[in-house]
Amino acid sequence: MDSGNQVASKSSKYGKRLAKIAKALGNNINGTPVNYKVYMTSDVNAWAMANGCVRVYSGLMDMMNDNEIEGVLGHELGHVALGTRWLK
């Protein structure tokens, strides 16, 4: 999915901000490594997959403060923790 989207670099303002927020939440959920990235789009969204892939859209980051983004990430990490079980 990353190949079809512009991904913010880790050194960009979005990449640095996401890294700062995500640091408090950790990068491993029940043994699954978490891979955080920002998609550069005005859309307001975030999503996660059972394999630890967590994506946040820059449009969402533009609208929310750090605490709100941390809440969104917590929600997305719940999907990682539950794996495919949350789909049932």
Backbone torsions as a table, in degrees:
resi	resn	phi	psi	omega
1	MET	NA	-31.4	-179.4
2	ASP	-61.4	-31.6	-176.9
3	SER	-66.1	-22.4	-179.9
4	GLY	-93.8	5.8	-176.4
5	ASN	-136.1	150.4	174.1
6	GLN	-79.5	122.1	-178.1
7	VAL	-102.2	131.2	177.4
8	ALA	-67.3	139.9	177.5
9	SER	-70.8	156.7	178.8
10	LYS	-63.2	-24.8	-179.0
11	SER	-89.5	-4.3	178.6
12	SER	-74.3	167.1	178.7
13	LYS	-61.9	-35.1	178.6
14	TYR	-70.5	-44.8	179.8
15	GLY	-61.6	-44.0	179.3
16	LYS	-65.5	-42.1	-179.5
17	ARG	-65.3	-44.8	179.4
18	LEU	-62.5	-41.7	179.5
19	ALA	-61.5	-40.8	179.5
20	LYS	-63.8	-45.2	-179.1
21	ILE	-68.1	-44.6	-176.2
22	ALA	-68.7	-25.8	-178.4
23	LYS	-55.6	-38.9	-179.7
24	ALA	-68.3	-22.5	-176.5
25	LEU	-95.6	-17.7	178.5
26	GLY	93.4	169.6	-177.7
27	ASN	-125.5	22.4	178.2
28	ASN	-149.4	123.6	-179.9
29	ILE	-120.2	111.9	179.1
30	ASN	51.3	39.2	179.3
31	GLY	88.1	-3.9	178.5
32	THR	-96.8	118.6	177.0
33	PRO	-65.4	137.0	-179.8
34	VAL	-99.5	134.6	-179.3
35	ASN	-119.7	103.9	-178.7
36	TYR	-92.5	136.2	173.4
37	LYS	-147.5	157.7	176.9
38	VAL	-111.5	128.7	171.8
39	TYR	-92.1	132.2	-179.7
40	MET	-85.1	96.8	179.4
41	THR	-157.5	150.8	178.7
42	SER	-76.5	-8.2	177.4
43	ASP	-61.3	150.7	178.5
44	VAL	-108.1	103.5	-175.8
45	ASN	-165.9	163.3	170.7
46	ALA	-154.3	152.6	179.0
47	TRP	-156.3	165.4	179.0
48	ALA	-144.8	158.7	176.1
49	MET	-124.7	159.9	-177.6
50	ALA	-60.5	-22.0	-178.6
51	ASN	-81.5	3.9	177.7
52	GLY	97.2	0.2	177.8
53	CYS	-72.7	119.7	177.5
54	VAL	-125.2	124.2	-178.5
55	ARG	-123.9	134.7	178.6
56	VAL	-122.7	137.6	-179.5
57	TYR	-90.4	142.3	-178.8
58	SER	-60.7	-30.9	177.0
59	GLY	-60.6	-38.0	176.1
60	LEU	-67.4	-43.0	-179.4
61	MET	-64.6	-31.4	178.1
62	ASP	-69.8	-26.5	-176.3
63	MET	-91.3	-21.4	-169.8
64	MET	-117.0	152.3	172.6
65	ASN	-84.6	174.6	-174.8
66	ASP	-60.9	-39.3	179.2
67	ASN	-64.2	-39.2	178.3
68	GLU	-66.6	-41.1	177.9
69	ILE	-65.0	-38.8	176.9
70	GLU	-59.9	-38.8	176.1
71	GLY	-63.7	-42.5	177.4
72	VAL	-62.5	-45.0	179.3
73	LEU	-62.4	-39.3	176.9
74	GLY	-59.4	-42.1	176.8
75	HIS	-61.2	-47.4	-178.6
76	GLU	-64.6	-37.2	178.0
77	LEU	-66.4	-26.6	172.7
78	GLY	-61.0	-38.2	176.5
79	HIS	-65.0	-39.9	177.5
80	VAL	-63.8	-45.0	-178.3
81	ALA	-62.1	-38.6	-178.9
82	LEU	-82.3	-14.9	-179.2
83	GLY	61.2	-142.2	-178.3
84	THR	-75.3	-10.8	-178.2
85	ARG	-61.5	-28.1	-177.7
86	TRP	-70.2	-14.3	179.1
87	LEU	-79.5	-17.9	-175.2
88	LYS	-81.4	NA	NA
